[in-house]
Amino acid sequence: MTRSLARLLAVSALALCLAPAAYAQDDDDSVLKPAEPDFTLINLPTALRLPVNKSSFRVTHRFEGPLKGSGISDLFGLDEGAQIGLEYRYGIIKGGQIGFYRVSDKTIDLFADYSVLRQGKSPVEVSAALAVEGTNNFKDSYSPSIGAVISRRIGDVAAIYVEPTWINNTNTLPKEVVDHNDSVTMGVGARVRIRPTVYIVAEVIPRVNGYKPNSNQTSFAIEKRAGGHMFQLNFSNGHGSTPANLARGTLSTDSWYLGFNLARKFY
């Protein structure tokens, strides 16, 4: 009886020691989460938290020539130019980050994310996302947005996302002559880890209310993680990468375009 009691006390003490350590590791935003290694899927944000006073940089590149019908003569659309985006984000407070994203069509997107619920303390992770984008280097046509990133990591293997977002001023016509001047999107995406550092990613961004022209933008990708770097090769039926442009949809589901994302964490 005494030996059994001693074993029970030893096991209990070990559990008490390990529990705070496990919680502390989960609470450490600098620790890699293999199922959620990056701050975006392809265009949609994830719920990954950025450590305080740390930063991340991303390059997006979308070739404007479609793969279909291009052929080798223009290198499957690579000769027809591209939309290039540069993004920088910074961890300003615990669970909170701000960022700047500029696309080569001179659209600037200023955004902020804040972690509201953490998986473990709740069944899902929830982040609030605020943004405002402006055309012509933030001089014309502003489109504010507010949304949520609701995610669930499945061990170290996968993560799934549902992202309701309201975006204002998505109709490019004068608001005096339009019925809807805003859109509600319901982005859905997932990242699946197929090798220790290799992932497949997919997302679709349907518009569920308001202004919803054209077709929903859909994308899929394969990516490779190397330390703090993420290299992604993606395919999309459109070029949108900001909330307002994604809400405006894409002209056709028949044309697909090659692109890539390059990301680097500085921590």
N, C-alpha and C positions, 0 to 999 in steps of 0.2 A: 504493500500500500504506500509506504514511504517513497519507494523508488518510482512508482507511478505518479505520485503527487509531484515529485521533483521533476520528472519529465514534462508533466503538464505545465508546471511553472516556467520551465525553460522554454517550451514552445510558445507560451503566452508572451514571455519577455521578448523573444525573437520577433514575434508578430508586431508587438508594440514598437520595436525599434525600426522594423522595415516599413511600417505604414507611413510614418512621417517622411521617411526618405522617398518613398514612392510618390507621395503627394507633392513633396518639394520638387521632384523631378518633373512631374506633370505641370507644376506651377512655373517651372523655369521655361520662359519663352525661347531661350536659345537652344534648347534640346531639340534635336531633329525628330519630327514625327514622320516616319516613313510613308504613311498613307496620305499625308498632306505636306509635301515638300516645298510648295511654292505658293505665292500670293495670288495667282490667277490659275484658272483652268486653261482656256485659250483666250477668251475675251472676258469671261465672267470672273469676278473676284472670288477668292476662297475666304475661309474664316481664320486663316493662319495669322497668329499674333506676331508682331514685330517687337523685339526687346527695346526697352527704353534707351534712347541715345544711339541706336543702331539704325542701319539703313539698307536699302536694296535698290538696285538699278535694273531696268529692263529695256530691251530693244524689241519692237515689233516690226515685222516686214511682211507686206502683203503685195504680191505681184499682181498687176492689173490685167494681164492677159490671161484669158481662160485656157485651161488645159485642153478642153474639147476643141478639136479642129485646128489647134495651133501648129502642132507637129514640130519637127526638127528645124523647120525654116526660121522660126523665131524662138527656138529653144523652149517650146511648150509654154509660151507666154512670158518668159523671163526677159525678153527684149522690149516689152511694152511698158516699162517703167514700174514703179511700185509706190505704195503708201508706206511711209516709214514713221514709226512713233518712238519717242523717248520718254521713259517714265523714271521718276525718282520718288521713293517713299521713305519716311523717317518716323521712328518710334518716339512720340512726343511725351506720352504718359504710359503707365502700366495698362496694357490692353488697348491703347489708342494710338493711331497712326494717321499721318497726313501725307498727301502726295500731290505730284504734279505730273501731268501727261500731255505731251504735245505731239500732234500728228502733222505730217508734212502738208496737209491741206490747210494748215494754219489754225486748226481747232485746238484749243487748250482746255483741258479738263482738270479742275482742282477738286480734290476729294479728301474725305476723312472717314475712317472706320473706327468703331469702338466695340469691343467684345462685351456683350451683355450677359450671356450665359456660357458656361464652359461644360463641355461633355465630361461626364464623371460626376459632377454635381447635379447634372440634369441629363436626360437621355440624348439631347442634341446640343450642338454648339450654335449660338446665335450671335450675330454681329449686326450692328446698325451701320448703314452706309449712306453718307451724304455726299453730294457732288453738285457742281455747277460747271457747265462748259460754255465756252463762248467762241464764236467764229472770228476770223480775221484777227488772230492773235489777241483774243479776248476783248475785242472792241465792238463787235456786233452780235446780235441774235443769241441771247443767253438762254440756256436750257437747264434749270435746276432739277435735281432728282433726289428722291429719298427712297430707301429700300432696306431690305433685310437679307442677310445671308444665313440660311438655316442648313446646317450640315450634320452629317453623322459619319464618323470614322468607323470602319469595320476592321478592328484589329490593326495590323500593319499592312493590310492587303488592299483596302479600297476606301474611298470616301465618296459620298453622294451629296448632292446640293440641290436645294430649291430656293429660288431667289425672286420674291415678288418686289417689283420696283415701280414707282410712279415717276414719270418724267414729264415735265412741262415744256410747252413750246416745241413740240415735235413736228408740227405741220409747218412747212416752210412758206405757205401762203399767208397773206395778211390775216390776222386773227379776226378782223371784222367780216370776212367773207367765208369763214370756215365753220363747220358744225362742231368739230373737236380740235382742240389745240393742245391736248396732252394725251399720253398713252400710259397704259399699265401693262407691263411685261411680267412673265412668269418663267424666268430662266431655270432650266433643269440641266444638270451636268453630273459627270462622274469621272473619277480617276481610279484606274486599277493598276496595281503593281504586278507585272508579269515576270520580272526578274528582280534581283536585289536593288538595282538602280535603273531599271527600265520600266516605263509606264505607257499605258494607252489612255487617251483622254477623249471625251466626247461632250458636246453641249448643244442645246437647241434653245432658242429664245422666242417662244410664241408671244404674241400680243393678245391679251385677253379682254381689253376694253379700250375705248377711246379711239384715237387715230391709229389705224393699223393697215397701211397700204402694202402692196406687193406681197412677197412671201417671207416666211420666217427664216432668219439666218440660222444655219446649222453648220457645225464644224466638228472635225475629229482630228486626232493627232497622235504621234508617237514621240516620246521624249526620253532623254537620258540625263540622269543626275550625276555630276562629278564634283564631289565636295560641295562648295557653295554655289556652283554653277548649275544651271538647268538649260539644256539644249532641246528645243522642240521643233519638229517639222509638222506643219498643219495643213489641212485642206478645208476650204470654206466655200459656200455658195454666195458669199458676199464679202465686202471689205470693211464693214462696220466694226469699230473697236471701242467706241465711247457709248454711254447710255442712250443718248439721243439718236445717234446713227444706227444703233442696233434696233431701236424702237421703230425706225423708219423702214426696216426690213431690207430685202434684197430683190432685185428685179426679176430674177428667174431661179428656179431650182435646177435647171438643166446645165448651167455653167458652173464649173468648180475652179477654184483658184489656189495656187500653191502659196505658202507663206511659212514664216518661221518666227519663233520667239527665242530670245537669248536673255537669261536673267542671271544676276549675280547678287548674292547676299554678302554684306560686309559685317559678318560676325561669326 
